[in-house]
Amino acid sequence: MRLNDIGLDRRSVLGLLAGAAVPSGLAAQFGGGDNDVETVRLNRIGRYATGEALGGAEIVAFHAAGNRLFVVNSGAGQVEVLDLSDPANPEQDAVLEASDVVAREGVAMQAVGGTNSVDVHGNLVAAAIEADPATADGAVAFYDASSLEFVDAVPVGPLPDKVTFSPDGNYVVVANEGEPGESTDPAGSVSVIDVTNGVDAAVVRTATFDEFDGQEGALREEGVHLVSPNEEAAVASTVIEPEFVAVTPDSERAFVSLQENNAIATVDLADGSVLDVHGLGFKDFSLPGNELDTSDADGSSLQNWPVHGMYQPDAIDAYEVGGETYLVTANEGDAKDFEVSVLGDLDLDPEGFELSENPYVESVEELKRPEHLGNLEVNEAAMAEFADENGDGSYTDIYAIGGRSFTVWHATEDGLDPVFDSGRDFEETFAERRPAGHQNVVESGPETESAELGTIGDRTFAFVGQEVGSAIFAYDVTRPEAAEYVQMAVDRDYSVTEDDLAAAAEEDPDGDEPARAGDFAPEGVHFVPATESPIRNPLLCVGYELSGTVGVFKITPVTGSN
């Protein structure tokens, strides 16, 4: 059964922000300023299956001139090119064997691994290629978006993850994650590729985080998470791992999420240098509005608990309101295996917890029961880092993985200030409308993975995807401090688990189990404005990683005259 949950709360109309203007093309599309857009509705109209479960569709990017959607199929190690002329019936148009081409062209890599990310600007496609082993320097391969011919490739840092064009097309920014291997832990970095004078004359500047070595204490005071699997102290440049890139509308700066580190780096694009690293602090789940479900042993229940959540965003996006810059972050959370523990197995210091007014428990022993927090996965490495001053292994605070939300941040000279967080919205909506889906998110939360902003008429919307719940949430973020929920869209059979998909992929790859799963785990979302859409309606294209499918949503604006 296909599921598509259309629309929930209807909102009162918000006034236009001072200075906001409707782009002329969109004003004509929706009848001008007299019919201001109030909200939107998402309806999935098209679907494409790569046939490759567990990694078949990840990052997606649209080429308007050719009505083509570029889809990273990491399971097959390639980029699939879909014809989106009819969004209701996406069809494969071509395949870019990016890794093979880079290997043939003799780019200076030890050996070529898989393709991790893709982006498009104008008539140029950029694909991020990791090396084999992934601890060696990777590359970015460029293609002509019309002819699909290989143009050139340039070297970047180890494990290039997200590749992003600046809005003006002059820069390509790459988050080089630099994940550790069995015997090597390369430094994370950010590569800025200047293509102002064309790919043939590209200039690559790769910035590391060496200048932050020795500042680990100051970074931790801002909530930056810096730990090493070894007994030796963590060195910032080695343990910082860039994940995702968002470029400011003026194409002057890039914000780079440092997911495992619970931080955001700012990069100057003109000189390719890291300007600063700002910690995101912690979400307080003891506050009203931040209730969460922490146990699979007591049914569905959202409650406040003395827990801190590290935001640890994956995808991020940037926009401007009234001349001020804001970021939207998908607070997935992530941790290395050595960091993760179950709270019930840990020692809590009673002196660190004031439970006299807690309505559920009276002691830390009760706190650790399975029906309370005992089954909750936590980041023990962060607890040792931030909540064990005397190093005795008895913790005064609890640090969970991720924020179970998305957040809007105001970017200032001094750092990032949260102005809105979706709080308990995701879990509460799942519990009310998709109880089977809610049971999937109890252990680790919905793992909010993807986020993309889109402007429709006079309003800005955030489209946020959740890996575990497999939902797309839409929020109106026109007023950053007063973002409003719009809709949840789901196309998922929750009776099919990730283990089922893995078994089906191995035993019967051509069977119907992946198809029955629906669209499972949105990894990448891409907004297509009406002016670029083949049907003159905005679209949202979504790559679902585990089901290996691509969903195409038609976004219908609701105007004041409707």
Secondary structure, DSSP 8 states (H G I E B T S, - for coil): -----------------TT----HHHHHHTTSGGG-EEEEEEEEEEEEE-S-TTTSS--EEEETTTTEEEEEETTTTEEEEEE-SSTTS-EEEEEE-HHHHHHHTT-S-SSEEEEEEEEEETTEEEEEEEESSTTSEEEEEEEETTT--EEEEEEEEESEEEEEE-TTSSEEEEEE-----SS-----EEEEEE-TT-GGG-EEEEEESGGGTT-HHHHHHTT-----SSSS---HHHH----EEEE-TTSSEEEEEEGGGTEEEEEETTTTEEEEEEE--EEETTSTT--B---SSSSS--B--S-EEE---SSEEEEEETTEEEEEEE------GGGEEEGGGSEE-GGG---TT-SS-SSHHHHTSIIIIIT-EEEHHHHHHHS-TT-SSEESS-EEES-SSEEEEEEETTEEEEEEE-TTHHHHHHHHH-HHHHHHHTTT---EEEEEEEEETTEEEEEEEETTT-EEEEEE-SSGGG-EEEEEEE-B-TTS-HHHHHHHHHH-TTSSHHHHHBS--EEEEEEE-TTT-TTSS-EEEEEETTTTEEEEEEEEEEETT-
